[in-house]
Amino acid sequence: MIDSRIMSYESRFVATNHLAWYYYVSKDTSNLNPLLQDYIALNPGDWRAYPLLASSLIEFGDLKDARIDSLYECWIALEPDSNRAKNYYASHCINLAKRLVQEGRLDEAIARNKKAIRLNPKLAVAHNNLGVAYYAAKDYEEAIRCYQQAIELDSSYAQAYVNLGNVYDEIRDSDRAIALYQKALEIEPSNSLAYENMGSAYYRQGARLKAIESMQKAARLGALDAQHFLRAMGETW
């Protein structure tokens, strides 16, 4: 029992934090969430409980729970210069956007990724994932712009090169797509998707031997689609 009448401000937080950790490890949200909600109600100016409650709602609840946004916004309001607060919120937006893309809710996914970028414009992953949402929406011009921005922010971001290659392959610029897949492989030689997609691009060009070679490398890295392709072609890996 935490009695705010007989404990100092800092002692209340320490006791609440320890008890919250116990409930968190036990996955006891029936006690965890009310504990943190009560602490926030009594100490609304203490930012430390806001991310704890947000983490509980994310871990054990629904990513789309509007309370998560409210908690991060309160934290940022209390610590407007805190990069940590903004990065935590941006990370939540990115993860939620991934879920929204999977559900086909592309406008919402785009909005969430844009929010992440507003919180931290230098997050290459947010620009990349915004590109993924635009690609799913068949807005290839915007997808290209986003992937290029991700690469500008992080020139070693192999997946952004693969994704950019996918756009060019989709619009039938296979030469540029292949060059981007090759760049991704320079950075990450074990990227099976880059080999697989490069093999597909070569195959559409009619470069059968190069297609098989790329697919074999992908298959040896465990790419199932590449393995199916090679079986259909009567090839091994």
CYANA upper distance limits for C-alpha pairs under 8 A (distance plus 0.5 A):
  2 ILE  CA     12 ARG  CA      7.47
  2 ILE  CA     15 ALA  CA      7.60
  2 ILE  CA     16 THR  CA      7.85
  3 ASP  CA      7 MET  CA      7.00
  3 ASP  CA     12 ARG  CA      8.46
  4 SER  CA      8 SER  CA      7.93
  4 SER  CA      9 TYR  CA      8.44
  4 SER  CA     12 ARG  CA      7.08
  7 MET  CA     11 SER  CA      6.40
  7 MET  CA     12 ARG  CA      6.44
  8 SER  CA     12 ARG  CA      6.61
  9 TYR  CA     13 PHE  CA      7.14
 10 GLU  CA     14 VAL  CA      6.76
 11 SER  CA     15 ALA  CA      6.56
 12 ARG  CA     16 THR  CA      6.48
 13 PHE  CA     17 ASN  CA      6.37
 13 PHE  CA     39 TYR  CA      8.48
 14 VAL  CA     18 HIS  CA      6.69
 15 ALA  CA     19 LEU  CA      6.68
 16 THR  CA     20 ALA  CA      6.36
 16 THR  CA     35 LEU  CA      7.86
 16 THR  CA     36 LEU  CA      8.03
 16 THR  CA     39 TYR  CA      8.06
 17 ASN  CA     21 TRP  CA      6.62
 18 HIS  CA     22 TYR  CA      6.93
 19 LEU  CA     23 TYR  CA      6.83
 20 ALA  CA     24 TYR  CA      6.45
 20 ALA  CA     32 LEU  CA      6.14
 20 ALA  CA     35 LEU  CA      7.68
 20 ALA  CA     36 LEU  CA      7.88
 21 TRP  CA     25 VAL  CA      6.61
 22 TYR  CA     26 SER  CA      6.68
 23 TYR  CA     27 LYS  CA      6.37
 23 TYR  CA     28 ASP  CA      5.44
 23 TYR  CA     29 THR  CA      7.36
 23 TYR  CA     31 ASN  CA      7.27
 23 TYR  CA     32 LEU  CA      5.88
 24 TYR  CA     28 ASP  CA      6.72
 24 TYR  CA     29 THR  CA      7.65
 24 TYR  CA     32 LEU  CA      7.09
 24 TYR  CA     56 SER  CA      7.81
 27 LYS  CA     60 PHE  CA      8.18
 28 ASP  CA     32 LEU  CA      6.52
 29 THR  CA     33 ASN  CA      6.02
 29 THR  CA     56 SER  CA      8.04
 29 THR  CA     60 PHE  CA      7.99
 30 SER  CA     34 PRO  CA      7.50
 31 ASN  CA     35 LEU  CA      6.56
 32 LEU  CA     36 LEU  CA      6.93
 32 LEU  CA     56 SER  CA      8.37
 33 ASN  CA     37 GLN  CA      6.52
 33 ASN  CA     53 LEU  CA      6.91
 33 ASN  CA     56 SER  CA      7.68
 34 PRO  CA     38 ASP  CA      6.42
 35 LEU  CA     39 TYR  CA      6.83
 36 LEU  CA     40 ILE  CA      6.67
 36 LEU  CA     49 ALA  CA      6.84
 36 LEU  CA     52 LEU  CA      8.06
 36 LEU  CA     53 LEU  CA      6.57
 37 GLN  CA     41 ALA  CA      6.66
 37 GLN  CA     53 LEU  CA      7.96
 38 ASP  CA     42 LEU  CA      6.77
 39 TYR  CA     43 ASN  CA      6.35
 39 TYR  CA     44 PRO  CA      8.35
 39 TYR  CA     49 ALA  CA      7.76
 40 ILE  CA     44 PRO  CA      5.37
 40 ILE  CA     45 GLY  CA      8.44
 40 ILE  CA     46 ASP  CA      7.89
 40 ILE  CA     49 ALA  CA      6.94
 40 ILE  CA     50 TYR  CA      7.81
 45 GLY  CA     78 LEU  CA      7.41
 46 ASP  CA     78 LEU  CA      8.38
 47 TRP  CA     51 PRO  CA      8.17
 47 TRP  CA     74 CYS  CA      8.22
 47 TRP  CA     75 TRP  CA      5.83
 47 TRP  CA     78 LEU  CA      6.79
 47 TRP  CA     79 GLU  CA      8.00
 48 ARG  CA     52 LEU  CA      7.56
 48 ARG  CA     75 TRP  CA      8.47
 49 ALA  CA     53 LEU  CA      6.77
 50 TYR  CA     54 ALA  CA      6.67
 50 TYR  CA     71 LEU  CA      5.90
 50 TYR  CA     72 TYR  CA      7.32
 50 TYR  CA     74 CYS  CA      7.87
 50 TYR  CA     75 TRP  CA      6.61
 51 PRO  CA     55 SER  CA      6.42
 51 PRO  CA     71 LEU  CA      7.44
 51 PRO  CA     72 TYR  CA      7.24
 51 PRO  CA     75 TRP  CA      7.84
 52 LEU  CA     56 SER  CA      6.88
 53 LEU  CA     57 LEU  CA      6.79
 53 LEU  CA     71 LEU  CA      8.16
 54 ALA  CA     58 ILE  CA      6.66
 54 ALA  CA     67 ARG  CA      8.20
 54 ALA  CA     68 ILE  CA      5.67
 54 ALA  CA     71 LEU  CA      6.70
 54 ALA  CA     72 TYR  CA      7.75
 55 SER  CA     59 GLU  CA      6.43
 56 SER  CA     60 PHE  CA      6.32
 56 SER  CA     61 GLY  CA      7.83
 57 LEU  CA     61 GLY  CA      5.25
 57 LEU  CA     62 ASP  CA      7.19
 57 LEU  CA     63 LEU  CA      7.96
 57 LEU  CA     65 ASP  CA      8.06
 57 LEU  CA     68 ILE  CA      7.34
 58 ILE  CA     62 ASP  CA      6.64
 58 ILE  CA     63 LEU  CA      5.88
 58 ILE  CA     68 ILE  CA      7.96
 61 GLY  CA     65 ASP  CA      8.08
 63 LEU  CA     68 ILE  CA      8.27
 63 LEU  CA     92 HIS  CA      8.48
 63 LEU  CA     96 LEU  CA      6.59
 64 LYS  CA     68 ILE  CA      8.40
 64 LYS  CA     96 LEU  CA      7.52
 65 ASP  CA     69 ASP  CA      8.29
 66 ALA  CA     70 SER  CA      7.09
 67 ARG  CA     71 LEU  CA      6.61
 68 ILE  CA     72 TYR  CA      6.85
 69 ASP  CA     73 GLU  CA      6.54
 69 ASP  CA     89 TYR  CA      8.17
 70 SER  CA     74 CYS  CA      6.62
 71 LEU  CA     75 TRP  CA      6.74
 72 TYR  CA     76 ILE  CA      6.69
 72 TYR  CA     85 ALA  CA      7.53
 72 TYR  CA     88 TYR  CA      8.40
 72 TYR  CA     89 TYR  CA      6.42
 73 GLU  CA     77 ALA  CA      6.57
 74 CYS  CA     78 LEU  CA      6.73
 75 TRP  CA     79 GLU  CA      6.62
 75 TRP  CA     85 ALA  CA      7.05
 76 ILE  CA     80 PRO  CA      5.42
 76 ILE  CA     81 ASP  CA      8.24
 76 ILE  CA     82 SER  CA      7.48
 76 ILE  CA     85 ALA  CA      6.33
 76 ILE  CA     86 LYS  CA      7.25
 79 GLU  CA     85 ALA  CA      8.03
 82 SER  CA     86 LYS  CA      7.16
 83 ASN  CA     87 ASN  CA      6.47
 84 ARG  CA     88 TYR  CA      6.57
 85 ALA  CA     89 TYR  CA      6.78
 86 LYS  CA     90 ALA  CA      6.49
 86 LYS  CA    119 LEU  CA      6.01
 86 LYS  CA    120 ASN  CA      7.39
 87 ASN  CA     91 SER  CA      6.49
 87 ASN  CA    119 LEU  CA      7.52
 87 ASN  CA    120 ASN  CA      7.22
 88 TYR  CA     92 HIS  CA      6.86
 89 TYR  CA     93 CYS  CA      6.80
 89 TYR  CA    116 ALA  CA      7.87
 89 TYR  CA    119 LEU  CA      8.12
 90 ALA  CA     94 ILE  CA      6.70
 90 ALA  CA    115 LYS  CA      7.71
 90 ALA  CA    116 ALA  CA      4.72
 90 ALA  CA    117 ILE  CA      7.84
 90 ALA  CA    119 LEU  CA      6.48
 90 ALA  CA    120 ASN  CA      7.46
 91 SER  CA     95 ASN  CA      6.75
 91 SER  CA    116 ALA  CA      7.65
 92 HIS  CA     96 LEU  CA      6.59
 93 CYS  CA     97 ALA  CA      6.50
 93 CYS  CA    112 ARG  CA      5.87
 93 CYS  CA    113 ASN  CA      6.83
 93 CYS  CA    115 LYS  CA      7.51
 93 CYS  CA    116 ALA  CA      6.19
 94 ILE  CA     98 LYS  CA      6.89
 94 ILE  CA    112 ARG  CA      7.29
 94 ILE  CA    113 ASN  CA      6.28
 94 ILE  CA    116 ALA  CA      6.95
 94 ILE  CA    126 ALA  CA      6.83
 94 ILE  CA    129 ASN  CA      7.95
 95 ASN  CA     99 ARG  CA      7.12
 96 LEU  CA    100 LEU  CA      6.77
 96 LEU  CA    109 ALA  CA      8.05
 96 LEU  CA    112 ARG  CA      7.83
 97 ALA  CA    101 VAL  CA      6.69
 97 ALA  CA    108 GLU  CA      7.83
 97 ALA  CA    109 ALA  CA      4.83
 97 ALA  CA    110 ILE  CA      7.71
 97 ALA  CA    112 ARG  CA      6.09
 97 ALA  CA    113 ASN  CA      6.70
 97 ALA  CA    129 ASN  CA      8.47
 98 LYS  CA    102 GLN  CA      6.90
 98 LYS  CA    109 ALA  CA      7.55
 98 LYS  CA    129 ASN  CA      8.11
 99 ARG  CA    103 GLU  CA      6.83
100 LEU  CA    104 GLY  CA      6.67
100 LEU  CA    105 ARG  CA      5.56
100 LEU  CA    106 LEU  CA      7.03
100 LEU  CA    108 GLU  CA      7.27
100 LEU  CA    109 ALA  CA      5.78
101 VAL  CA    105 ARG  CA      6.21
101 VAL  CA    106 LEU  CA      6.02
101 VAL  CA    109 ALA  CA      6.37
101 VAL  CA    133 ALA  CA      6.78
101 VAL  CA    136 ALA  CA      8.25
105 ARG  CA    109 ALA  CA      6.78
106 LEU  CA    110 ILE  CA      6.55
106 LEU  CA    133 ALA  CA      6.50
106 LEU  CA    134 TYR  CA      8.22
106 LEU  CA    136 ALA  CA      7.93
106 LEU  CA    137 ALA  CA      7.10
107 ASP  CA    111 ALA  CA      6.76
108 GLU  CA    112 ARG  CA      6.65
109 ALA  CA    113 ASN  CA      6.73
109 ALA  CA    130 LEU  CA      8.20
109 ALA  CA    133 ALA  CA      6.92
110 ILE  CA    114 LYS  CA      6.66
110 ILE  CA    130 LEU  CA      6.34
110 ILE  CA    133 ALA  CA      6.44
110 ILE  CA    134 TYR  CA      7.66
111 ALA  CA    115 LYS  CA      6.72
112 ARG  CA    116 ALA  CA      6.85
113 ASN  CA    117 ILE  CA      6.81
113 ASN  CA    126 ALA  CA      6.26
113 ASN  CA    127 HIS  CA      7.85
113 ASN  CA    129 ASN  CA      7.33
113 ASN  CA    130 LEU  CA      5.91
114 LYS  CA    118 ARG  CA      6.74
114 LYS  CA    126 ALA  CA      8.19
114 LYS  CA    130 LEU  CA      7.60
115 LYS  CA    119 LEU  CA      6.78
116 ALA  CA    120 ASN  CA      6.74
116 ALA  CA    121 PRO  CA      8.19
116 ALA  CA    126 ALA  CA      6.81
117 ILE  CA    121 PRO  CA      4.99
117 ILE  CA    122 LYS  CA      7.80
117 ILE  CA    123 LEU  CA      7.16
117 ILE  CA    126 ALA  CA      6.57
117 ILE  CA    127 HIS  CA      7.53
122 LYS  CA    153 LEU  CA      7.02
123 LEU  CA    127 HIS  CA      7.34
123 LEU  CA    150 ALA  CA      8.30
123 LEU  CA    153 LEU  CA      8.12
124 ALA  CA    128 ASN  CA      6.69
124 ALA  CA    149 GLN  CA      7.92
124 ALA  CA    150 ALA  CA      4.90
124 ALA  CA    151 ILE  CA      7.73
124 ALA  CA    153 LEU  CA      6.20
124 ALA  CA    154 ASP  CA      6.79
125 VAL  CA    129 ASN  CA      6.49
125 VAL  CA    150 ALA  CA      7.24
126 ALA  CA    130 LEU  CA      6.54
126 ALA  CA    150 ALA  CA      8.35
127 HIS  CA    131 GLY  CA      6.78
127 HIS  CA    146 CYS  CA      5.74
127 HIS  CA    147 TYR  CA      7.01
127 HIS  CA    149 GLN  CA      7.02
127 HIS  CA    150 ALA  CA      5.76
128 ASN  CA    132 VAL  CA      6.91
128 ASN  CA    146 CYS  CA      6.49
128 ASN  CA    147 TYR  CA      5.68
128 ASN  CA    149 GLN  CA      8.37
128 ASN  CA    150 ALA  CA      5.98
128 ASN  CA    160 ALA  CA      6.54
129 ASN  CA    133 ALA  CA      6.85
130 LEU  CA    134 TYR  CA      6.78
130 LEU  CA    143 ALA  CA      7.84
130 LEU  CA    146 CYS  CA      6.99
131 GLY  CA    135 TYR  CA      6.45
131 GLY  CA    142 GLU  CA      7.39
131 GLY  CA    143 ALA  CA      4.61
131 GLY  CA    144 ILE  CA      7.42
131 GLY  CA    145 ARG  CA      8.11
131 GLY  CA    146 CYS  CA      5.42
131 GLY  CA    147 TYR  CA      6.27
132 VAL  CA    136 ALA  CA      6.69
132 VAL  CA    143 ALA  CA      7.25
132 VAL  CA    163 ASN  CA      8.10
133 ALA  CA    137 ALA  CA      6.78
133 ALA  CA    143 ALA  CA      8.26
134 TYR  CA    138 LYS  CA      6.68
134 TYR  CA    139 ASP  CA      5.63
134 TYR  CA    140 TYR  CA      7.21
134 TYR  CA    142 GLU  CA      6.81
134 TYR  CA    143 ALA  CA      5.64
135 TYR  CA    139 ASP  CA      6.14
135 TYR  CA    140 TYR  CA      6.12
135 TYR  CA    142 GLU  CA      8.45
135 TYR  CA    143 ALA  CA      5.91
135 TYR  CA    167 VAL  CA      7.77
139 ASP  CA    143 ALA  CA      6.78
140 TYR  CA    144 ILE  CA      6.56
140 TYR  CA    167 VAL  CA      6.92
141 GLU  CA    145 ARG  CA      6.91
142 GLU  CA    146 CYS  CA      6.70
143 ALA  CA    147 TYR  CA      6.70
143 ALA  CA    164 LEU  CA      8.24
143 ALA  CA    167 VAL  CA      7.97
144 ILE  CA    148 GLN  CA      6.57
144 ILE  CA    164 LEU  CA      6.61
144 ILE  CA    167 VAL  CA      7.43
145 ARG  CA    149 GLN  CA      6.72
146 CYS  CA    150 ALA  CA      6.75
147 TYR  CA    151 ILE  CA      6.76
147 TYR  CA    160 ALA  CA      6.16
147 TYR  CA    161 TYR  CA      7.92
147 TYR  CA    163 ASN  CA      7.62
147 TYR  CA    164 LEU  CA      6.31
148 GLN  CA    152 GLU  CA      6.60
148 GLN  CA    160 ALA  CA      8.35
148 GLN  CA    164 LEU  CA      7.99
149 GLN  CA    153 LEU  CA      6.76
150 ALA  CA    154 ASP  CA      6.62
150 ALA  CA    155 SER  CA      8.44
150 ALA  CA    157 TYR  CA      8.10
150 ALA  CA    160 ALA  CA      7.14
151 ILE  CA    155 SER  CA      5.30
151 ILE  CA    156 SER  CA      7.83
151 ILE  CA    157 TYR  CA      6.72
151 ILE  CA    160 ALA  CA      6.89
151 ILE  CA    161 TYR  CA      7.79
156 SER  CA    187 ILE  CA      6.77
157 TYR  CA    161 TYR  CA      7.43
157 TYR  CA    184 ALA  CA      8.32
157 TYR  CA    187 ILE  CA      8.38
158 ALA  CA    162 VAL  CA      6.97
158 ALA  CA    183 LYS  CA      8.18
158 ALA  CA    184 ALA  CA      5.04
158 ALA  CA    185 LEU  CA      7.88
158 ALA  CA    187 ILE  CA      6.57
158 ALA  CA    188 GLU  CA      6.83
159 GLN  CA    163 ASN  CA      6.57
159 GLN  CA    184 ALA  CA      7.46
160 ALA  CA    164 LEU  CA      6.51
161 TYR  CA    165 GLY  CA      6.53
161 TYR  CA    180 LEU  CA      6.00
161 TYR  CA    181 TYR  CA      7.00
161 TYR  CA    183 LYS  CA      7.45
161 TYR  CA    184 ALA  CA      6.02
162 VAL  CA    166 ASN  CA      6.71
162 VAL  CA    180 LEU  CA      6.92
162 VAL  CA    181 TYR  CA      5.94
162 VAL  CA    184 ALA  CA      6.68
162 VAL  CA    193 LEU  CA      8.25
162 VAL  CA    194 ALA  CA      6.42
163 ASN  CA    167 VAL  CA      7.08
164 LEU  CA    168 TYR  CA      7.09
164 LEU  CA    177 ALA  CA      7.93
164 LEU  CA    180 LEU  CA      7.64
165 GLY  CA    169 ASP  CA      6.56
165 GLY  CA    176 ARG  CA      7.48
165 GLY  CA    177 ALA  CA      4.53
165 GLY  CA    178 ILE  CA      7.33
165 GLY  CA    179 ALA  CA      8.29
165 GLY  CA    180 LEU  CA      5.72
165 GLY  CA    181 TYR  CA      6.60
166 ASN  CA    170 GLU  CA      6.53
166 ASN  CA    177 ALA  CA      6.99
166 ASN  CA    197 ASN  CA      8.07
167 VAL  CA    171 ILE  CA      6.89
167 VAL  CA    177 ALA  CA      8.16
168 TYR  CA    172 ARG  CA      6.64
168 TYR  CA    173 ASP  CA      5.53
168 TYR  CA    174 SER  CA      6.95
168 TYR  CA    176 ARG  CA      7.03
168 TYR  CA    177 ALA  CA      5.73
169 ASP  CA    173 ASP  CA      5.91
169 ASP  CA    174 SER  CA      5.48
169 ASP  CA    176 ARG  CA      8.32
169 ASP  CA    177 ALA  CA      5.82
169 ASP  CA    201 ALA  CA      7.24
173 ASP  CA    177 ALA  CA      6.84
174 SER  CA    178 ILE  CA      6.47
174 SER  CA    201 ALA  CA      6.31
174 SER  CA    202 TYR  CA      8.21
174 SER  CA    205 GLN  CA      7.99
175 ASP  CA    179 ALA  CA      6.83
176 ARG  CA    180 LEU  CA      6.82
177 ALA  CA    181 TYR  CA      6.79
177 ALA  CA    198 MET  CA      8.06
177 ALA  CA    201 ALA  CA      8.00
178 ILE  CA    182 GLN  CA      6.64
178 ILE  CA    198 MET  CA      6.04
178 ILE  CA    201 ALA  CA      7.29
178 ILE  CA    202 TYR  CA      8.27
179 ALA  CA    183 LYS  CA      6.74
180 LEU  CA    184 ALA  CA      6.75
181 TYR  CA    185 LEU  CA      6.80
181 TYR  CA    194 ALA  CA      5.69
181 TYR  CA    195 TYR  CA      7.69
181 TYR  CA    197 ASN  CA      8.07
181 TYR  CA    198 MET  CA      6.60
182 GLN  CA    186 GLU  CA      6.79
182 GLN  CA    194 ALA  CA      8.02
182 GLN  CA    198 MET  CA      8.42
183 LYS  CA    187 ILE  CA      7.10
184 ALA  CA    188 GLU  CA      6.47
184 ALA  CA    189 PRO  CA      8.19
184 ALA  CA    191 ASN  CA      8.14
184 ALA  CA    194 ALA  CA      7.29
185 LEU  CA    189 PRO  CA      4.98
185 LEU  CA    190 SER  CA      7.66
185 LEU  CA    191 ASN  CA      6.85
185 LEU  CA    194 ALA  CA      7.21
185 LEU  CA    195 TYR  CA      8.25
190 SER  CA    221 LEU  CA      7.50
191 ASN  CA    195 TYR  CA      7.30
191 ASN  CA    218 ALA  CA      8.39
192 SER  CA    196 GLU  CA      6.58
192 SER  CA    217 LYS  CA      7.90
192 SER  CA    218 ALA  CA      5.08
192 SER  CA    219 ALA  CA      8.07
192 SER  CA    221 LEU  CA      6.28
192 SER  CA    222 GLY  CA      7.84
192 SER  CA    223 ALA  CA      6.63
193 LEU  CA    197 ASN  CA      6.44
193 LEU  CA    218 ALA  CA      7.43
193 LEU  CA    223 ALA  CA      7.79
194 ALA  CA    198 MET  CA      6.43
194 ALA  CA    218 ALA  CA      8.44
195 TYR  CA    199 GLY  CA      6.56
195 TYR  CA    214 SER  CA      5.69
195 TYR  CA    215 MET  CA      6.80
195 TYR  CA    217 LYS  CA      7.04
195 TYR  CA    218 ALA  CA      5.68
196 GLU  CA    200 SER  CA      6.88
196 GLU  CA    214 SER  CA      6.87
196 GLU  CA    215 MET  CA      5.83
196 GLU  CA    218 ALA  CA      5.86
196 GLU  CA    219 ALA  CA      8.50
196 GLU  CA    223 ALA  CA      7.89
196 GLU  CA    225 ASP  CA      8.33
196 GLU  CA    226 ALA  CA      6.52
197 ASN  CA    201 ALA  CA      6.73
198 MET  CA    202 TYR  CA      6.67
198 MET  CA    211 ALA  CA      7.81
198 MET  CA    214 SER  CA      7.09
199 GLY  CA    203 TYR  CA      6.60
199 GLY  CA    210 LYS  CA      7.39
199 GLY  CA    211 ALA  CA      4.57
199 GLY  CA    212 ILE  CA      7.13
199 GLY  CA    213 GLU  CA      7.97
199 GLY  CA    214 SER  CA      5.34
199 GLY  CA    215 MET  CA      5.83
200 SER  CA    204 ARG  CA      6.79
200 SER  CA    211 ALA  CA      6.93
200 SER  CA    215 MET  CA      8.49
201 ALA  CA    205 GLN  CA      6.87
201 ALA  CA    211 ALA  CA      8.02
202 TYR  CA    206 GLY  CA      6.86
202 TYR  CA    207 ALA  CA      5.63
202 TYR  CA    208 ARG  CA      7.36
202 TYR  CA    210 LYS  CA      6.77
202 TYR  CA    211 ALA  CA      5.44
203 TYR  CA    207 ALA  CA      5.96
203 TYR  CA    208 ARG  CA      5.99
203 TYR  CA    210 LYS  CA      8.24
203 TYR  CA    211 ALA  CA      5.63
207 ALA  CA    211 ALA  CA      6.62
208 ARG  CA    212 ILE  CA      6.67
209 LEU  CA    213 GLU  CA      6.66
210 LYS  CA    214 SER  CA      6.65
211 ALA  CA    215 MET  CA      6.58
212 ILE  CA    216 GLN  CA      6.47
212 ILE  CA    230 LEU  CA      7.65
212 ILE  CA    235 GLU  CA      8.40
213 GLU  CA    217 LYS  CA      6.94
214 SER  CA    218 ALA  CA      6.80
215 MET  CA    219 ALA  CA      6.45
215 MET  CA    226 ALA  CA      5.70
215 MET  CA    227 GLN  CA      7.97
215 MET  CA    229 PHE  CA      8.17
215 MET  CA    230 LEU  CA      7.61
216 GLN  CA    220 ARG  CA      6.61
216 GLN  CA    226 ALA  CA      7.59
216 GLN  CA    227 GLN  CA      8.08
216 GLN  CA    230 LEU  CA      7.89
216 GLN  CA    236 THR  CA      7.92
216 GLN  CA    237 TRP  CA      5.46
217 LYS  CA    221 LEU  CA      6.97
217 LYS  CA    237 TRP  CA      8.06
218 ALA  CA    222 GLY  CA      7.07
218 ALA  CA    223 ALA  CA      5.92
218 ALA  CA    226 ALA  CA      6.62
219 ALA  CA    223 ALA  CA      5.26
219 ALA  CA    224 LEU  CA      7.07
219 ALA  CA    225 ASP  CA      8.38
219 ALA  CA    226 ALA  CA      5.69
219 ALA  CA    227 GLN  CA      5.60
219 ALA  CA    237 TRP  CA      7.00
220 ARG  CA    237 TRP  CA      6.86
222 GLY  CA    227 GLN  CA      8.44
223 ALA  CA    227 GLN  CA      6.95
224 LEU  CA    228 HIS  CA      6.75
225 ASP  CA    229 PHE  CA      6.64
226 ALA  CA    230 LEU  CA      6.71
227 GLN  CA    231 ARG  CA      6.73
227 GLN  CA    237 TRP  CA      8.26
228 HIS  CA    232 ALA  CA      6.72
229 PHE  CA    233 MET  CA      6.80
230 LEU  CA    234 GLY  CA      6.59
230 LEU  CA    235 GLU  CA      5.40
230 LEU  CA    236 THR  CA      6.81
230 LEU  CA    237 TRP  CA      8.14
231 ARG  CA    235 GLU  CA      6.17
231 ARG  CA    236 THR  CA      7.39
